[in-house]
């Protein structure tokens, strides 16, 4: 039997089979595509969640950096709860962040060359901030940052201003070192201004920096004149080593703003529009709450309207309207230390044998003459402020007003006052607390250190705060503190003698005056080594060696010439030498009223036309004065015309290169702070 074979030739059947095969293939592709799309959607969703988590973590980092940065910008360091973890919700996520301290804080270092403020000494802290973000226990992303916080002493600059800085000298002026302002900078000259290095004195770099803009010309008008040169950070021209100067041109006799592109030709020695840095507030010198008051080793206060005797019970000791006392940090009279201070003030034997100014009380106040002599603020001329009856109570026969007296006279001089001082810039008779700092330190050492240990190095050395406390202490007034007789500071060691000299910082919340040579160093035979020193006050006033000498018999120590004409021989200044940092308030130039510029940072009160002020230090201004408001009105004049304030000295001024060594900085040198991020890391799913 044959097998049966069935054949078909139906085209429709064949087509159906093809369709079924194609459909199967398409269904497979669709299934594969669906799986792929689903996977891709999941991946993109996960990536989106991770990215969102990363952004959330970065927000925590930014918040943490902002919070922790404020700690440093307020001149504090983190402690205790500052290191505790913190968190906050952000949408459906929780963000956690925390600050951590790296081992080894703080470190003293020199900022590397090429960085901003390169070459300066700094106290540097390093911290890290970590931040993470996620939903529930699922951490989606984490980020971290490491940053440095640098505290840079202000006295490493020849000039450092919180507000606009103007440098517009008349005679040729050379400034060595660094200049910075947190405002705008104006450079001009009647003759020539040179901001240059001085390798022979150890000043090997130049930096001129401004938070704002730099102008070639004046601020109070549009004039531009003289020649201004600033060294480049370049040494291609002989002699070498010596940075090459470059001239900064005017705009055809008109003030102009120097563009950043032009400043770049100085190869980094001039910077404008730099990031802001945080500077201390002026209230660091406030009586009561300021850092200097709180940390002072001794606080001497002229307390007004508090009657007192230098020697209670002695009928020869007049009851005076104001007392001189020692106060504790709460502003309360320290009875034991005040007794010691009064013992010092009436120690005639020490004054005769050991004082730098024998015949003058080591601490006294300059009284304001009464109306009996018509010595008013508005009309000071014509009254005799050297007459005993011009003061209340009247000076005794042995009181030093118009005549020289031996301090250990019989009966003993227990009147701790002297004749009045008229300030022509303020147009006021001044109440001044006068302190012979040199005698105070020497007597303290001789008597077993009742006030302080002169060799104490806490806070960098010795800090003495002096003030006038009265009805107008917190506003514009006629108060001040004057330092005299202190050409040498008898503190152990000194710059060049000891590796870490102690030094002295004198501070007042009121106007501060320095009379005569101060901390001059080994200039004359028998001089002591120079000390790290600073004079800090609401404003800084300089009076020459001649101030208490001309026109008086030997030993005359009064202000009887102060209300005379500037041309009077008794107001002629003499050459004076000061080695000290200055920190004080400076007026702002407003409209057409010029503040006198850096060259008039120290306030003068004599005719210095035949004299030189030799100064080494640093000029720092943290703002405008709080307690004085007399404007700078120029030089020259008489009691009836012109300013009658001063004639300028020849200025032999320089940065003190010893301040480049942090060990030689004055005690409690204020610092500015900068925060710099150096590392950033991120991790996310």
C-alpha positions in Angstrom: 0.0 0.0 0.0 1.4 3.3 -1.0 1.8 6.1 1.5 -0.4 9.0 1.1 1.4 12.4 0.6 -0.6 15.5 0.9 0.6 18.7 -0.9 -0.9 22.2 -0.7 -0.4 25.1 -3.0 -2.6 27.5 -0.9 -0.8 30.9 -0.9 -3.0 32.2 1.8 -1.9 29.6 4.2 1.7 30.4 3.6 1.0 34.1 4.3 -0.7 33.3 7.5 2.3 31.4 8.7 4.6 34.4 7.9 2.3 36.8 9.7 2.4 34.6 12.8 6.2 34.4 12.7 6.5 38.2 12.3 4.0 38.8 15.1 6.0 36.5 17.4 9.1 38.4 16.6 7.5 41.8 17.2 6.0 40.6 20.5 9.5 39.6 21.6 11.0 42.9 20.6 8.2 44.7 22.5 8.8 42.7 25.6 12.5 43.4 25.4 11.9 47.1 24.8 9.5 47.2 27.7 12.2 45.7 30.0 14.8 48.1 28.7 12.5 51.1 29.1 11.6 50.0 32.6 15.2 49.6 33.6 16.2 52.9 32.1 13.4 54.6 33.9 14.5 53.1 37.2 18.1 54.1 36.5 17.1 57.7 35.6 14.9 57.8 38.7 17.7 56.6 40.9 20.2 59.1 39.3 17.7 61.9 39.8 17.2 61.0 43.4 20.9 60.8 43.9 21.5 64.2 42.2 18.7 65.7 44.3 20.3 64.1 47.4 23.6 65.6 46.4 22.2 69.1 46.1 20.5 68.6 49.5 23.8 67.5 51.0 25.5 70.5 49.5 22.9 72.8 51.0 23.8 71.4 54.4 27.5 72.0 53.7 26.7 75.6 52.7 24.7 76.1 55.8 27.4 74.6 58.0 30.1 76.6 56.3 28.1 79.8 56.8 27.5 79.1 60.5 31.0 78.0 61.3 32.5 80.9 59.3 30.6 83.4 61.5 32.2 81.9 64.6 35.6 82.8 63.2 34.6 86.2 61.7 33.5 87.1 65.2 37.0 86.3 66.4 36.1 83.1 68.3 37.0 79.5 67.8 34.5 76.6 68.0 34.1 74.7 71.2 31.6 72.4 73.0 28.3 72.2 71.2 29.7 73.8 68.1 31.0 70.3 67.2 27.6 68.6 67.8 25.8 67.1 64.7 23.0 69.2 63.3 20.2 68.4 61.0 17.2 70.0 59.1 14.5 68.8 56.8 14.6 69.6 53.1 11.5 68.4 51.3 11.2 64.6 51.9 14.9 64.4 52.9 16.8 64.9 56.1 20.2 66.8 55.9 22.8 66.1 58.6 26.0 68.1 58.9 28.8 68.6 61.5 32.1 70.4 62.1 35.3 68.5 63.0 38.6 69.9 64.0 41.8 68.5 62.5 44.7 67.7 64.9 47.4 70.3 65.5 45.3 73.5 65.8 46.5 76.2 65.9 49.7 76.4 63.9 51.9 79.4 63.5 53.1 79.7 60.0 54.3 82.1 57.3 51.8 82.3 54.4 53.5 81.0 51.3 54.7 83.4 48.7 52.3 83.7 45.8 49.2 83.5 48.1 47.3 86.5 49.2 49.1 88.1 52.1 52.1 85.9 51.3 55.0 86.3 53.7 52.9 87.4 56.7 52.8 85.5 59.9 49.5 83.9 60.7 47.9 81.7 63.3 46.0 79.1 61.3 43.3 76.6 62.2 42.1 73.8 59.9 38.6 72.3 60.1 36.4 69.9 58.1 32.6 70.0 57.5 30.7 66.9 56.5 27.1 66.8 55.2 24.8 64.0 54.1 21.3 63.8 52.8 18.8 60.9 52.4 15.4 59.5 53.0 14.9 57.6 56.3 18.1 55.5 56.7 19.0 55.6 53.1 21.9 58.0 52.6 21.8 59.2 49.0 24.7 61.6 48.9 27.5 63.0 51.2 29.9 65.9 50.7 32.8 67.3 52.6 35.0 70.4 52.7 38.2 71.3 54.4 39.0 74.9 55.1 41.7 77.0 56.7 41.0 79.9 59.1 43.9 82.4 59.4 44.3 85.1 62.0 46.8 87.7 60.7 48.2 90.4 63.1 47.3 93.9 61.9 50.6 95.4 62.9 52.4 93.6 60.0 51.2 96.4 57.7 52.6 99.9 57.5 49.0 101.0 57.1 45.8 99.1 57.6 42.4 100.9 57.4 38.8 99.6 57.9 37.5 102.6 55.9 38.8 104.5 52.9 42.5 105.2 52.9 44.0 108.4 51.4 47.8 108.9 51.1 48.5 112.4 49.8 51.8 113.7 51.2 53.3 117.1 50.7 57.0 116.4 51.0 58.5 113.3 49.4 57.3 110.2 51.3 58.6 106.6 51.2 56.4 103.9 52.6 57.9 100.4 53.0 55.9 97.2 53.2 52.2 96.5 53.0 49.2 98.7 52.7 45.5 97.5 53.0 42.1 99.1 53.2 38.7 97.5 53.5 37.4 100.5 51.6 38.7 102.5 48.5 42.3 103.5 48.2 43.4 107.0 46.9 47.1 107.6 46.0 48.3 111.1 45.2 51.3 113.4 46.1 52.2 117.0 46.0 55.8 115.9 45.2 56.4 112.1 45.3 54.9 109.1 47.0 56.9 105.8 46.8 55.6 102.5 48.1 58.6 100.3 47.9 60.6 97.5 49.5 63.7 98.1 51.7 65.8 95.0 51.6 68.5 96.6 53.8 65.9 97.0 56.6 64.5 93.5 56.1 61.4 94.6 54.1 61.6 92.5 51.0 58.1 92.7 49.6 55.3 95.2 48.8 51.5 94.6 48.8 48.9 97.3 48.2 45.4 95.9 48.5 41.9 97.3 48.7 38.5 95.7 49.1 37.1 98.4 46.9 38.6 100.4 44.1 42.0 102.0 43.7 42.2 105.6 42.5 45.1 107.7 41.3 44.2 111.2 42.7 42.4 112.8 45.6 39.1 111.8 47.2 37.8 115.3 48.2 38.1 116.6 44.6 39.0 115.4 41.2 42.7 116.6 41.2 45.6 114.3 40.4 49.2 115.5 40.7 52.7 114.6 41.7 54.4 111.3 41.1 53.3 107.9 42.6 55.4 104.8 42.2 54.7 101.3 43.5 57.1 98.4 43.3 56.2 95.5 41.2 56.7 91.9 42.3 59.5 91.7 39.8 63.3 92.2 40.0 64.7 92.6 36.5 66.5 95.9 36.8 69.7 96.4 38.9 70.3 96.8 41.8 69.3 93.4 43.0 67.7 92.2 45.2 65.4 95.2 44.9 61.9 95.2 43.5 61.4 97.3 40.4 59.3 100.5 40.7 56.5 101.3 38.3 54.8 104.7 38.0 51.0 105.1 38.3 49.9 107.8 36.0 47.1 110.4 36.4 44.4 110.8 33.9 45.6 114.1 32.4 45.7 115.9 35.8 42.3 114.3 36.8 41.6 111.6 39.2 41.0 108.2 37.6 40.1 104.7 38.8 42.8 102.2 37.9 41.3 99.2 36.1 42.1 95.7 37.2 43.8 95.0 33.9 46.3 97.8 34.5 46.9 96.7 38.1 47.9 93.3 36.7 51.0 94.9 35.3 52.4 95.2 38.8 52.6 91.4 38.9 50.5 90.9 42.0 51.8 93.8 44.3 48.5 95.7 43.8 45.1 94.1 44.2 41.7 95.8 44.1 38.2 94.3 44.5 39.6 91.6 46.7 37.3 89.5 48.9 36.3 91.1 52.1 38.2 90.2 55.2 36.8 90.6 58.7 38.5 93.3 60.9 37.9 93.8 64.6 35.2 96.3 65.6 36.3 99.6 67.3 34.6 98.4 70.5 37.6 96.2 71.3 39.0 99.2 73.1 35.7 99.9 75.0 35.9 100.3 78.8 34.1 97.5 80.5 33.4 95.0 77.7 36.3 95.4 75.3 39.0 92.7 75.0 41.8 95.0 76.1 39.8 96.1 79.2 38.9 92.5 80.2 42.5 91.2 79.7 44.4 94.2 81.0 47.1 93.6 83.7 46.3 97.0 85.3 43.4 99.5 84.8 44.0 103.1 85.9 41.0 105.4 85.8 40.6 109.2 86.4 37.1 109.1 87.9 35.4 112.5 87.6 33.2 114.0 90.3 34.5 111.6 93.0 36.3 113.8 95.6 39.5 112.2 97.0 42.8 112.9 98.8 46.1 111.5 97.9 46.9 111.1 101.6 43.6 110.9 103.7 43.7 112.7 107.0 46.6 114.9 106.0 45.5 118.6 106.2 48.2 119.4 103.6 46.6 117.0 101.1 43.8 118.9 99.4 40.5 117.3 98.7 40.3 117.3 94.9 37.1 117.0 92.8 38.3 113.9 90.9 40.1 110.7 91.9 42.7 108.5 90.3 42.1 104.9 91.1 42.6 101.3 90.0 39.5 99.4 88.9 38.8 95.7 88.5 37.3 94.4 85.2 33.8 95.1 86.6 34.7 98.8 86.9 34.8 98.7 90.7 37.5 100.5 92.7 40.2 98.0 93.8 41.0 99.3 97.3 44.3 97.5 97.7 45.7 98.4 94.3 44.4 102.0 94.6 46.3 102.3 97.9 49.5 101.0 96.1 48.9 103.5 93.2 48.6 106.4 95.7 51.8 105.2 97.4 53.5 105.4 94.1 52.1 108.8 93.3 53.4 110.3 96.6 56.8 108.5 96.7 59.0 111.6 96.8 62.2 109.7 97.4 61.7 107.5 94.3 60.7 110.6 92.2 63.9 112.4 93.3 66.3 109.6 92.9 64.9 107.4 90.2 62.3 109.2 88.1 62.8 109.8 84.4 61.3 113.3 85.0 62.2 114.3 88.5 60.0 117.1 89.9 56.9 116.0 88.1 54.3 113.7 89.8 54.3 110.3 88.0 50.5 110.3 87.7 48.4 113.5 87.7 45.6 115.1 85.8 45.6 118.2 83.7 42.8 120.4 85.1 40.4 122.7 83.3 40.7 126.3 84.3 37.6 127.9 85.8 35.7 131.0 84.6 37.6 133.3 87.0 40.3 133.8 84.3 37.8 133.8 81.4 39.4 130.6 80.0 36.5 129.4 78.0 36.5 126.9 75.1 35.3 129.6 72.7 37.8 132.3 73.9 41.0 130.7 75.2 43.3 133.6 74.2 44.0 136.3 76.8 43.5 134.2 79.9 46.4 133.1 82.0 46.0 129.3 82.5 49.2 129.4 84.5 47.6 131.3 87.4 46.9 129.2 90.6 43.6 131.0 91.2 42.3 129.8 87.8 41.6 126.4 89.2 39.2 125.0 91.7 40.3 124.5 94.4 43.1 127.0 93.9 46.6 125.5 93.7 48.7 125.9 96.9 51.9 127.9 97.0 53.9 124.7 96.3 51.6 123.6 93.5 53.3 123.5 90.1 51.3 125.8 87.8 53.5 128.6 86.6 56.8 128.0 88.4 59.1 125.0 88.6 59.0 123.3 92.0 60.9 120.4 93.5 58.5 117.6 93.8 59.7 116.7 97.3 59.1 120.2 98.5 58.1 121.0 102.1 55.2 120.8 102.7 55.0 117.8 100.4 53.1 118.4 97.2 50.0 116.2 97.4 48.0 118.0 94.7 47.9 115.6 91.8 46.9 118.3 89.2 48.7 120.6 86.8 47.7 123.5 84.6 45.3 123.2 81.7 45.9 122.1 78.1 43.9 123.7 75.3 43.4 121.6 72.2 43.1 123.9 69.1 41.7 121.1 66.9 38.8 120.3 69.3 38.6 123.9 70.6 38.4 122.6 74.1 40.2 122.7 77.4 41.1 119.0 78.0 40.9 116.8 81.1 43.9 114.6 80.7 45.1 111.7 82.9 48.9 111.8 82.7 51.0 108.7 83.4 54.7 108.2 83.5 54.6 104.6 82.3 58.4 104.2 82.7 58.3 105.2 86.3 55.2 103.0 87.0 57.0 99.9 85.7 60.2 100.7 87.5 58.5 101.4 90.8 56.4 98.3 90.5 59.6 96.2 90.1 61.3 98.0 93.0 58.4 97.4 95.3 57.9 93.7 94.7 55.4 93.9 91.8 52.2 95.0 93.6 50.5 95.8 90.2 51.7 93.1 87.8 54.6 90.8 86.9 56.6 92.7 84.3 58.0 89.4 83.0 54.5 87.8 82.5 54.0 86.6 79.0 50.3 85.7 79.1 48.5 87.4 76.2 51.9 88.2 74.8 53.0 90.5 77.6 52.0 93.6 79.6 48.7 95.4 78.9 47.8 98.6 80.8 44.4 100.2 80.3 43.9 103.9 81.2 40.7 105.8 81.0 38.7 108.9 82.1 35.3 108.1 83.5 32.8 110.9 83.6 29.4 112.2 82.4 30.5 112.3 78.8 32.7 109.2 78.6 30.4 107.5 76.0 30.1 110.5 73.7 32.1 113.5 72.4 34.1 114.9 75.2 37.2 116.7 76.4 38.9 113.7 78.0 42.2 112.0 77.2 45.2 110.0 78.5 48.7 111.2 78.1 51.9 109.1 78.3 55.1 110.9 79.2 58.7 110.3 80.5 58.8 106.9 78.7 61.7 107.0 76.3 62.7 103.7 77.8 60.5 100.9 79.0 62.2 98.9 81.9 60.8 95.5 81.0 63.0 92.4 81.1 64.6 91.4 77.8 63.7 93.2 74.6 63.9 92.9 70.8 67.3 91.5 69.9 68.0 90.5 73.5 65.4 87.8 74.2 63.7 85.3 71.8 60.2 86.2 73.0 60.3 89.7 74.5 57.5 90.7 76.8 56.5 94.1 75.5 53.9 96.7 76.5 50.5 97.7 75.0 49.0 100.9 76.4 45.3 101.3 75.7 42.6 103.9 76.3 39.0 104.1 75.2 39.6 107.9 75.1 42.0 110.0 73.0 45.6 108.9 73.7 48.6 111.3 73.7 52.3 110.4 73.7 54.7 113.1 74.8 58.4 112.9 73.9 60.5 110.0 72.9 58.8 106.7 73.4 60.5 103.3 73.5 63.3 104.7 71.4 65.7 101.8 71.8 69.4 102.0 72.2 70.0 105.5 70.7 71.9 107.1 73.6 74.3 105.7 76.1 72.4 104.0 78.9 69.2 103.4 76.8 67.4 100.1 77.2 66.5 97.7 74.3 63.5 98.4 72.3 60.3 96.5 73.3 57.4 95.3 71.3 55.0 98.3 71.9 51.6 99.6 70.9 49.7 102.8 71.7 45.9 102.3 71.2 43.2 104.9 71.7 40.1 106.6 70.3 42.6 108.9 68.4 46.4 109.1 68.5 48.1 112.4 69.4 51.9 113.1 69.3 53.7 115.8 71.2 57.4 116.5 70.9 60.2 116.4 73.5 60.1 120.2 73.6 56.5 120.5 74.7 57.2 120.9 78.5 60.6 122.6 78.0 60.7 125.8 76.0 59.9 129.0 77.9 59.9 127.4 81.3 62.5 127.2 84.0 64.2 123.8 84.5 61.7 121.3 85.6 58.6 123.1 84.4 56.0 120.6 83.5 52.8 122.4 82.5 50.6 123.3 79.5 50.7 127.0 80.1 51.8 127.6 76.4 48.9 125.6 74.9 46.6 128.5 74.3 49.2 130.7 72.6 49.7 131.4 68.9 51.4 128.7 66.9 54.2 131.2 66.1 55.0 131.7 69.7 58.5 130.2 70.6 56.9 128.2 73.4 55.0 126.1 70.9 58.0 125.1 68.8 58.5 121.3 68.6 61.7 119.4 68.6 62.8 116.2 67.0 61.3 113.1 68.6 61.6 109.4 68.2 58.8 106.8 68.6 58.9 103.0 68.2 55.4 101.8 68.6 52.4 100.5 66.6 49.5 103.0 66.6 45.8 102.0 66.6 43.3 104.9 66.6 40.3 106.4 64.9 40.6 108.5 61.8 38.1 110.9 60.3 36.5 110.2 56.9 36.8 112.6 54.1 33.3 113.8 53.3 32.5 116.0 50.3 35.2 118.6 50.1 36.4 118.2 53.7 39.7 116.4 53.6 40.7 114.3 56.6 44.4 114.9 56.3 45.4 111.5 54.9 47.7 108.9 56.3 50.4 111.6 56.7 48.3 113.2 59.3 47.2 110.0 61.1 49.0 111.2 64.3 47.5 114.5 65.5 50.0 117.2 66.2 49.8 120.3 68.5 53.0 122.2 67.9 55.0 123.9 65.2 57.3 121.1 64.0 58.6 123.1 61.1 62.2 122.7 62.2 61.9 119.2 63.7 61.7 115.6 62.6 59.4 112.8 63.8 61.3 109.6 63.5 58.8 106.8 63.7 58.9 103.0 63.2 55.7 101.0 63.6 52.3 100.5 62.0 49.3 102.7 61.4 46.0 100.9 62.0 42.6 102.5 61.9 39.4 100.5 62.7 37.0 103.4 62.1 36.3 107.0 63.0 36.8 108.5 66.5 33.9 108.2 69.0 35.0 110.9 71.5 36.5 113.7 69.4 35.1 115.5 66.3 37.5 118.3 65.6 38.2 118.4 61.8 41.6 118.6 60.1 41.7 122.1 58.7 45.3 122.4 57.5 48.5 123.7 58.9 49.8 127.1 60.1 47.9 130.1 61.3 47.5 132.1 64.4 45.1 132.5 67.3 43.1 135.0 65.1 43.4 133.4 61.7 44.0 130.0 60.3 43.9 126.7 62.2 46.6 127.4 64.8 46.9 123.7 65.4 50.3 122.6 64.1 53.0 122.8 61.4 54.0 119.4 60.2 57.3 117.7 61.0 59.7 116.2 58.6 58.4 112.6 58.4 61.0 109.9 58.8 58.5 107.1 59.0 58.8 103.5 58.3 57.3 100.1 59.0 59.0 98.3 61.9 60.5 95.2 60.3 60.8 93.6 63.7 57.0 93.1 63.5 57.6 90.5 60.8 58.6 88.2 63.6 55.5 87.2 65.5 57.5 87.0 68.7 58.1 90.7 68.4 54.5 91.8 68.1 53.0 93.9 70.9 50.8 92.1 73.5 47.2 91.4 72.4 48.0 92.6 68.8 44.6 92.7 67.1 44.1 90.4 64.2 41.9 90.2 61.1 40.6 86.9 60.0 40.1 85.2 56.6 38.4 81.8 55.8 39.7 79.9 52.8 38.3 76.6 51.5 41.0 74.2 50.3 39.3 70.9 49.6 35.9 69.6 48.5 34.7 65.9 48.2 31.4 64.3 47.1 30.0 60.8 47.1 26.5 59.7 45.9 24.7 56.6 44.6 
